[in-house]
Amino acid sequence: MTTELNTQRMSAQEAVMLCRLAKAACPQQQFDQYTPDMWHELLGDLRFQDARDALVMVCKKQPFVSPAEIRDMVSEVRRERIIAFGYLRPPAELDDNWAAAQAWLRETKRRIGDGELKPGDPLEPPSVTLDRVMPNWDRMLPRPEQPTRAEIAKEAKTAKPADHDRRMAEVRAELAARGEVKAPQPEPPTPELCGLDDCQRGAGHTGPCLPPVTKEDEG
């Protein structure tokens, strides 16, 4: 059997009736032509029967009543109905479907709170509309924390030079592959030192070095 969501809530005419009942129960409370409209704005999402029962319970304890007190009493009555019904366990066929089991629990609690189900009434199987529903993992799983600017600056300061040099080399190679910068040219090999005793490639060394003198050249 398909369970339809109960959308029957308080109408504007029922809000007028609720104000008349409140005026009859609290004759010293002031009401005017705008009171039903405001009460409908504040209590329109409740069922008329629930609001009426809450009105009676509030008026038994005090001479004045407000929409906020009616809402609090309705919440208390619905909570007591759900507690009195007893433990609710989703059907076994929903054991591997967490989202559908939660939807079944919400719908069943709503029906118990509305008074449609009373203690001892059999629970209906899950609705055919509660087909396999996959949960929204993006909203359920915690999002990874993004580093702050202070953390990024601290990491940059504590980075090792070797890691920095390697990363810069990778960046240069990537830019060179895309043609945005010239590829780094390899350094020319260092020429060998000549065989002269006074040539040590010091500050006064200019020009290429001569090859070292061998014994064959001396002979």
LUMFIDREN-176957 format. One line per 10 residues: their letters; for each residue y, z, x of N, C-alpha, C. Coordinates in steps of 0.1 Angstrom, whole numbers, plus 5000, padded with zeros to 4 digits. Atoms other than C-alpha are relative to their C-alpha. Example, Ala and Ser with C-alpha at 12.3 -4.5 7.8 and 13.67 -1.06 7.14 Angstrom:
BEGIN
AS> 4988 5000 5009 4955 5078 5123 5012 5000 5009 | 4989 5000 4991 4989 5071 5137 5011 5008 4992
This chain:
BEGIN
MTTELNTQRM> 4988 5000 5009 5000 5000 5000 5012 5000 5009 | 4988 5001 4992 5034 4991 5014 5010 5010 4995 | 4991 4990 5003 5059 5019 5016 5014 4994 5002 | 4986 5006 4999 5095 5007 5009 5009 5012 5002 | 4990 4990 4996 5125 5025 5023 5008 5004 4988 | 4992 4995 5011 5143 5047 4997 5014 4998 5003 | 4986 5003 4998 5178 5033 4995 5009 5005 4989 | 4992 4995 5012 5188 5050 4962 5007 5013 5004 | 4991 4989 4997 5217 5073 4971 5010 5002 4989 | 4990 4996 5010 5246 5088 4952 5009 4989 4997
SAQEAVMLCR> 4990 5010 5005 5267 5063 4932 5013 5007 4997 | 4987 4995 5003 5304 5067 4924 4999 5007 4986 | 5002 4993 5013 5294 5076 4888 4994 5014 5001 | 5006 4988 4998 5271 5103 4900 5009 5010 5008 | 4991 4991 4993 5298 5117 4923 5010 5006 4990 | 4992 4994 5010 5320 5121 4892 4993 5011 4992 | 5008 4990 5006 5292 5139 4875 4998 5013 5008 | 5002 4988 4991 5287 5162 4905 5013 5008 5000 | 4988 4993 5001 5324 5171 4904 5002 5007 4987 | 4999 4994 5013 5322 5179 4867 4991 5013 5000
LAKAACPQQQ> 5009 4989 4999 5292 5202 4874 5007 5011 5009 | 4994 4990 4991 5311 5219 4903 5012 5006 4992 | 4989 4994 5008 5342 5224 4880 4995 5009 4989 | 5005 4991 5010 5320 5239 4853 4995 5013 5006 | 5006 4988 4994 5303 5263 4878 5011 5008 5007 | 4989 4993 4993 5336 5271 4896 5013 4997 4993 | 4988 5004 5008 5364 5270 4869 5013 5003 5007 | 4987 4997 4993 5390 5285 4893 5002 4990 5011 | 4998 5009 4989 5385 5257 4918 5008 4988 4995 | 4991 5011 5004 5411 5229 4917 4993 4986 5002
FDQYTPDMWH> 5005 5014 4999 5400 5193 4910 5011 4991 4994 | 4991 5010 5006 5421 5162 4904 4993 4986 4999 | 5006 5013 5002 5416 5125 4898 4995 4993 5013 | 5004 5006 4987 5411 5118 4936 4987 5008 5005 | 5011 4992 4994 5384 5145 4941 4987 4993 4999 | 5013 5007 5000 5354 5124 4929 4999 4989 5011 | 5000 5010 4989 5364 5096 4953 4997 5006 5013 | 5002 4994 4987 5366 5119 4982 4986 5006 5002 | 5014 4994 5000 5333 5137 4973 4990 4988 5002 | 5009 5011 4998 5317 5103 4971 5000 4995 5015
ELLGDLRFQD> 4999 5004 4986 5330 5094 5006 4992 5010 5009 | 5006 4990 4991 5316 5127 5020 4985 5002 4997 | 5014 4997 5005 5283 5129 5000 4993 4988 4996 | 5007 5012 5005 5275 5093 4992 4987 4996 5006 | 5012 5003 4994 5247 5091 5016 4988 5009 4996 | 5010 4991 5005 5228 5119 4999 4995 4996 4986 | 5005 5003 5014 5206 5117 4968 5007 5009 4990 | 4993 4991 5010 5223 5130 4936 4992 5012 4997 | 5008 4988 5004 5194 5153 4928 5000 5010 5011 | 4999 4990 4989 5195 5169 4962 5013 5007 5000
ARDALVMVCK> 4987 4995 5001 5232 5173 4960 5002 5010 4988 | 4998 4991 5012 5230 5188 4925 4992 5013 5003 | 5007 4987 4997 5203 5213 4936 5007 5008 5010 | 4992 4992 4990 5224 5223 4966 5012 5006 4994 | 4989 4995 5007 5254 5227 4944 4997 5013 4992 | 5005 4989 5007 5235 5251 4922 4997 5012 5009 | 5004 4990 4991 5222 5271 4951 5013 5006 5007 | 4988 4995 4994 5257 5274 4967 5008 5008 4990 | 4992 4993 5011 5274 5284 4934 4994 5013 4996 | 5006 4987 5003 5249 5312 4930 5004 5011 5010
KQPFVSPAEI> 4996 4990 4990 5263 5329 4961 5015 5001 5001 | 4986 4999 4998 5300 5322 4960 5008 4992 4988 | 4993 5006 5011 5328 5312 4935 5006 4986 5003 | 4995 5013 4997 5339 5281 4954 4990 4992 5008 | 5010 5009 4993 5320 5251 4969 5008 4989 5006 | 4994 5012 4993 5329 5224 4994 4989 4990 5003 | 5010 5011 4996 5312 5191 5003 4992 5004 5013 | 5008 4997 4987 5303 5205 5038 4989 5011 4997 | 5010 4990 5004 5285 5235 5022 4988 4993 4993 | 5010 5007 5007 5266 5211 5000 4991 4992 5010
RDMVSEVRRE> 5008 5007 4990 5255 5190 5030 4991 5010 5008 | 5008 4990 4992 5244 5221 5049 4988 5005 4991 | 5011 4996 5009 5223 5232 5019 4990 4990 4998 | 5010 5011 5002 5207 5198 5014 4992 4999 5013 | 5008 5001 4988 5197 5197 5051 4990 5012 5001 | 5009 4989 5000 5182 5232 5048 4988 4998 4990 | 5010 5002 5010 5163 5223 5016 4990 4990 5005 | 5009 5011 4995 5149 5191 5032 4991 5005 5011 | 5007 4994 4989 5139 5210 5063 4989 5009 4995 | 5011 4991 5006 5120 5236 5042 4989 4992 4994
RIIAFGYLRP> 5010 5008 5006 5102 5209 5023 4990 4994 5011 | 5008 5006 4990 5090 5192 5055 4991 5011 5007 | 5008 4989 4994 5079 5226 5070 4989 5004 4990 | 5010 4995 5009 5061 5236 5038 4989 4990 4998 | 5010 5010 5002 5042 5203 5037 4988 5002 5010 | 5010 4998 4989 5024 5212 5070 5001 4990 5011 | 5001 5008 4988 5014 5194 5101 4998 4985 4996 | 5001 5015 5003 5018 5156 5101 4994 4994 5013 | 5006 5008 4990 4995 5135 5122 4999 4986 4997 | 5001 5015 5003 4998 5097 5124 4986 4996 4998
PAELDDNWAA> 5014 5005 5002 4967 5077 5113 4994 4996 5014 | 5007 5003 4987 4941 5071 5140 5003 4985 5004 | 4998 5014 4996 4948 5033 5139 5013 4998 5007 | 4988 5001 4993 4982 5040 5153 5000 5008 5014 | 5001 4992 4988 4970 5060 5183 5005 4992 5013 | 4995 5008 4989 4977 5031 5207 5013 4993 4998 | 4987 5006 5003 5010 5021 5191 5010 5011 4998 | 4991 4988 5001 5035 5048 5199 5012 4997 4991 | 4988 5003 5009 5065 5030 5182 4996 5000 4986 | 5004 5000 5014 5046 5024 5150 4997 5014 4995
AQAWLRETKR> 5003 4986 5004 5034 5060 5149 5013 5008 4998 | 4987 4994 5002 5070 5072 5153 5007 4995 4987 | 4995 5005 5013 5081 5049 5125 4993 5006 4988 | 5008 4994 5011 5053 5063 5103 5005 5014 4998 | 4996 4987 5001 5064 5098 5110 5014 5001 4994 | 4986 5000 5006 5101 5091 5102 4999 4997 4985 | 5001 5004 5014 5092 5074 5069 4993 5011 4992 | 5007 4989 5007 5068 5102 5059 5009 5012 4998 | 4991 4989 5001 5093 5129 5067 5011 4998 4990 | 4990 5003 5009 5119 5111 5047 4995 5001 4985
RIGDGELKPG> 5006 4999 5014 5096 5109 5016 4998 5014 4997 | 5002 4985 5002 5088 5146 5020 5013 5006 4997 | 4987 4994 5002 5124 5155 5023 5006 4996 4986 | 4995 5005 5013 5133 5134 4992 4992 5006 4988 | 5008 4995 5011 5106 5152 4972 4989 4991 4995 | 5010 5009 5005 5084 5122 4968 4985 5005 5003 | 5013 4994 4996 5055 5139 4986 5001 5015 5000 | 5000 4985 5001 5046 5175 4979 4987 5005 5007 | 5012 4995 4993 5021 5198 4997 4987 4997 4992 | 5012 5004 5007 4986 5186 4989 4998 4986 4997
DPLEPPSVTL> 5000 5014 5003 4995 5150 4982 4994 4993 5012 | 5006 5008 4989 4974 5125 5002 5011 4991 5006 | 4990 5008 4992 4993 5106 5029 4995 4985 4999 | 5004 5014 5001 4993 5068 5025 4998 4995 5014 | 5002 5007 4987 4980 5046 5053 5013 4993 5005 | 4988 5007 4995 5006 5029 5075 5003 4988 4993 | 4996 5012 5007 5026 5002 5059 4996 4987 5008 | 5003 5013 4993 5017 4966 5066 5012 4995 5007 | 4988 5004 4993 5052 4961 5077 5001 5007 5013 | 5000 4993 4987 5046 4985 5106 4990 4994 5009
DRVMPNWDRM> 5008 5008 4991 5030 4958 5126 5002 5006 5014 | 4999 4994 4987 5026 4964 5163 5014 4998 5005 | 4986 5000 4995 5061 4973 5176 5000 5005 5014 | 4999 4997 4986 5067 4973 5213 5013 5008 5002 | 4988 4992 4998 5091 5000 5224 5009 4993 5010 | 4990 5006 4991 5123 4991 5242 5000 5008 5013 | 5002 4992 4987 5114 5002 5277 5014 5001 5007 | 4987 4999 4993 5150 4994 5289 5008 5012 4996 | 4992 4988 5004 5164 5022 5268 4992 5013 5002 | 5008 4988 4998 5135 5046 5273 4999 5005 5014
LPRPEQPTRA> 5002 4997 4986 5131 5044 5310 5014 5003 5006 | 4987 4997 4993 5159 5060 5332 5004 4989 5009 | 4995 5010 4991 5181 5036 5349 5003 5005 5014 | 4997 4995 4986 5184 5037 5387 5015 5003 5002 | 4986 4996 4998 5215 5054 5398 5006 4990 5011 | 4993 5009 4991 5240 5031 5415 5008 5009 5010 | 4993 4992 4990 5254 5044 5448 5015 4999 4998 | 4986 5000 5001 5290 5054 5448 5007 4994 5012 | 4993 5006 4988 5317 5040 5471 5000 5010 5012 | 5000 4991 4989 5317 5072 5491 4986 5000 5007
EIAKEAKTAK> 5013 5001 4994 5279 5069 5496 4999 4988 5008 | 5001 5013 4992 5282 5033 5507 5008 5001 5013 | 4992 4998 4987 5310 5042 5532 4993 5009 5010 | 5008 4991 4992 5289 5071 5545 4988 4993 5007 | 5011 5008 4994 5259 5048 5550 5004 4990 5010 | 4995 5009 4990 5280 5023 5568 5004 5007 5013 | 4996 4993 4988 5293 5049 5592 4988 5005 5008 | 5012 4995 4994 5259 5063 5599 4990 4989 5004 | 5009 5011 4996 5242 5029 5604 4999 4999 5015 | 5002 5002 4985 5227 5023 5638 5005 4987 5004
PADHDRRMAE> 4994 5013 4995 5243 4996 5660 4989 4989 5000 | 5010 5011 4999 5210 4978 5664 4998 4994 4986 | 5001 5005 5013 5206 4975 5626 5012 4992 4996 | 4988 5008 5003 5242 4963 5623 5000 4987 5007 | 5001 5012 4993 5237 4937 5650 4990 4990 4994 | 5010 5009 5006 5205 4924 5635 5005 4995 4986 | 4995 5005 5013 5221 4922 5600 5011 4990 5002 | 4990 5010 4998 5251 4904 5614 4994 4987 5005 | 5007 5012 4995 5228 4879 5632 4994 4993 4988 | 5006 5006 5012 5210 4873 5599 5011 4993 4992
VRAELAARGE> 4989 5006 5008 5243 4867 5581 5005 4987 5007 | 4995 5012 4993 5255 4843 5608 4990 4988 4999 | 5010 5010 5001 5222 4824 5607 5000 4994 4986 | 5000 5005 5014 5224 4821 5569 5012 4992 4997 | 4988 5008 5002 5260 4809 5570 4999 4987 5008 | 5002 5012 4992 5251 4784 5597 4991 4990 4993 | 5009 5008 5007 5222 4771 5576 5007 4993 4988 | 4992 5006 5011 5247 4764 5547 5011 4992 5005 | 4989 5009 4994 5271 4747 5571 5014 5006 4999 | 4987 4993 5001 5299 4773 5566 5005 5004 5013
VKAPQPEPPT> 4996 4996 4987 5300 4783 5602 4992 4992 5010 | 5008 5007 4990 5289 4767 5634 4989 5010 5005 | 5011 4993 4995 5255 4778 5647 5003 5006 5014 | 4997 4995 4987 5258 4801 5677 4992 4992 5011 | 5006 5008 4989 5252 4781 5709 4994 5010 5010 | 5007 4992 4990 5227 4795 5734 5008 5001 5013 | 4992 4998 4988 5243 4809 5765 4993 4992 5011 | 5007 5008 4989 5237 4786 5796 4993 5010 5010 | 5007 4991 4991 5212 4800 5821 5009 5003 5013 | 4992 4995 4989 5227 4819 5850 4994 4993 5013
PELCGLDDCQ> 5005 5007 4987 5224 4798 5883 4996 5010 5010 | 5006 4991 4990 5205 4813 5911 5011 5002 5011 | 4991 4997 4989 5224 4830 5940 4997 4991 5012 | 5003 5008 4988 5229 4809 5971 4995 5009 5011 | 5006 4992 4989 5214 4820 6004 5011 5006 5009 | 4989 4995 4991 5248 4828 6020 5001 5015 4998 | 4999 4986 5000 5252 4864 6030 5013 5005 4993 | 4987 4996 5005 5288 4865 6019 5002 4996 4985 | 4999 5004 5014 5281 4851 5984 4992 5009 4991 | 5007 4991 5009 5272 4878 5959 5005 4998 4986
RGAGHTGPCL> 4995 5002 5014 5288 4862 5928 5010 5011 4996 | 4990 4990 5003 5316 4886 5931 5012 4994 4994 | 4987 5005 5006 5352 4883 5920 5005 4987 5006 | 4995 5011 4993 5359 4857 5946 4991 4987 4999 | 5009 5011 5001 5330 4834 5937 5005 4990 4990 | 4996 5011 5009 5340 4800 5922 4991 4989 5002 | 5008 5012 4999 5321 4769 5915 4985 5004 5000 | 5015 4997 5001 5283 4765 5913 4995 5005 5014 | 5006 4995 4988 5261 4783 5938 4992 4989 5007 | 5009 5009 4993 5244 4763 5965 4986 5005 5000
PPVTKEDEG> 5014 4995 5000 5206 4764 5966 4998 5008 5013 | 5002 4992 4988 5193 4790 5990 4994 4992 5011 | 5005 5007 4988 5185 4778 6026 4986 5004 5003 | 5013 4997 4997 5148 4776 6033 4997 4998 5015 | 5004 5002 4986 5129 4776 6066 4999 4985 5003 | 5001 5014 4997 5122 4739 6063 5013 4994 5002 | 4987 5005 4997 5159 4732 6061 5005 5004 5013 | 4995 4996 4987 5165 4752 6092 4993 4993 5011 | 5008 5008 4989 5137 4733 6112 5005 4986 5001
